Amino acid sequence: MKNIKVLGDGCEKYNALTKMVTEVVKENNLKVTIEKVEDYIMIMEYNIMAIPALAIDNIIATKKNFPSKEEILTMLVA
């Protein structure tokens, strides 16, 4: 089971990315866990300077850019 972490500060883009990831998971009946990470100390552990970001199995998959649903699905089934 994959672990997805959406890293951000609660901004509009962060909330939109969280919603999109959740929709992709539900629409494709994927068995993953989704965690929202808003603590700056935890975010800094990923050594990134731009948020929102998406980590899959603790590896940064995207940062700052906003992936499409298709791109998210591709990342999750890879």
C-alpha positions in Angstrom: 0.0 0.0 0.0 1.4 3.4 -1.0 1.6 6.3 1.4 0.8 9.7 0.0 1.6 12.9 1.9 0.3 16.3 0.7 2.7 18.9 2.1 1.5 22.5 2.5 0.4 25.3 4.7 -3.4 25.1 4.3 -3.4 27.5 1.3 -5.9 27.3 -1.6 -3.5 25.3 -3.8 -2.8 22.9 -1.0 -6.5 22.3 -0.4 -7.1 21.8 -4.1 -4.2 19.3 -4.4 -5.5 17.4 -1.4 -9.0 17.3 -2.9 -7.6 16.2 -6.3 -5.5 13.4 -4.9 -8.5 12.2 -2.8 -10.7 12.1 -5.9 -8.1 10.2 -8.0 -7.8 7.6 -5.2 -11.6 7.2 -4.9 -12.3 7.2 -8.6 -9.7 4.5 -9.2 -10.4 2.5 -6.1 -6.7 2.6 -5.1 -5.5 1.2 -1.8 -3.4 4.1 -0.4 -3.1 6.2 2.7 -3.4 10.0 2.4 -1.9 12.2 5.0 -2.0 16.0 5.1 1.2 17.5 6.5 1.0 21.2 7.5 3.8 21.3 10.1 6.7 23.3 8.8 9.3 21.3 10.7 8.0 18.0 9.1 7.9 19.7 5.7 11.5 20.9 6.0 12.5 17.3 6.6 11.8 16.7 2.9 14.4 19.4 2.0 12.0 21.4 -0.2 11.5 25.1 -0.4 8.3 25.2 -2.4 4.8 24.0 -1.4 2.4 22.5 -2.0 4.2 19.3 -2.6 3.3 15.7 -3.0 5.3 12.8 -1.5 4.7 9.2 -2.4 6.3 6.7 -0.1 8.3 9.5 1.3 9.8 10.5 -2.0 8.9 14.0 -3.4 6.9 13.5 -6.6 5.9 17.1 -7.2 6.7 20.5 -5.7 5.1 23.8 -6.4 3.6 22.7 -9.8 0.0 21.4 -9.9 -0.3 18.0 -11.5 -3.4 16.9 -13.4 -5.5 14.0 -12.3 -3.9 11.9 -15.0 -0.4 12.7 -13.8 -1.4 11.9 -10.2 -2.8 8.5 -11.3 0.3 7.7 -13.3 2.4 8.5 -10.2 0.3 6.3 -8.0 0.2 3.2 -10.2 3.9 3.3 -11.1 
